[in-house]
Amino acid sequence: MAQIDKRIAVLVSWSKTQDRKKRTKPARDAFLAKFEREVDPEGALPPDERRGRAEQAMRAHMLRLAKRSAMARRRD
């Protein structure tokens, strides 16, 4: 029952959220920062270059996830 209560609370919370992008921005920023650290561990690149490379690394990550998902669905 506790799991259902948690799901209800999440749905109620999201139903009251005015700006979804604003609410999820900290998580999105942290996720992109992970890729920035991967592509430039020493922090030597200019910020624009680091961000561009991080966005490419993140896209590659998402494509790998999509590929694994498609392969799993084919096995079922």
C-alpha positions in Angstrom: 0.0 0.0 0.0 2.8 2.4 0.8 4.0 2.2 -2.9 0.5 3.2 -4.1 0.4 6.1 -1.6 3.8 7.3 -3.0 2.6 7.2 -6.6 -0.6 9.1 -5.7 1.5 11.8 -3.9 3.8 12.1 -7.0 0.8 12.5 -9.3 -0.8 15.1 -7.1 2.4 17.0 -6.8 2.9 17.0 -10.6 -0.8 18.1 -11.1 0.0 21.2 -9.0 3.2 22.1 -10.8 2.9 25.3 -12.8 6.3 25.1 -14.7 7.5 21.6 -15.3 10.7 22.8 -17.0 11.6 24.9 -14.0 11.0 22.1 -11.6 13.1 19.6 -13.5 16.0 22.0 -14.4 18.2 21.1 -11.4 18.1 17.4 -12.4 18.7 18.2 -16.1 21.6 20.4 -15.2 23.2 17.8 -13.0 22.7 15.1 -15.7 24.5 17.3 -18.3 27.2 18.2 -15.7 28.0 14.4 -15.5 28.8 14.3 -19.2 30.8 17.6 -19.0 33.0 15.9 -16.4 33.4 12.9 -18.6 34.4 14.8 -21.7 36.6 17.3 -19.9 37.8 15.9 -16.5 40.5 18.5 -16.1 38.2 21.4 -17.0 40.6 22.6 -19.7 38.1 23.2 -22.5 36.3 26.5 -23.0 32.7 26.3 -21.5 31.0 26.4 -24.9 33.2 23.6 -26.3 32.7 21.5 -23.1 28.9 21.9 -23.2 28.8 21.0 -26.9 30.8 17.9 -26.4 28.7 17.0 -23.3 25.5 17.3 -25.3 27.0 15.0 -28.0 28.0 12.5 -25.3 24.5 12.6 -23.7 22.9 12.0 -27.1 25.2 9.0 -27.6 24.2 7.7 -24.2 20.5 8.1 -25.0 20.9 6.3 -28.3 22.7 3.4 -26.6 19.7 3.2 -24.2 17.2 3.2 -27.1 19.2 0.5 -28.9 19.2 -1.7 -25.8 15.5 -1.1 -25.3 14.8 -2.1 -28.9 16.9 -5.2 -28.6 15.1 -6.2 -25.4 11.7 -5.8 -27.0 12.7 -7.9 -30.0 13.7 -10.8 -27.6 10.3 -10.8 -25.9 
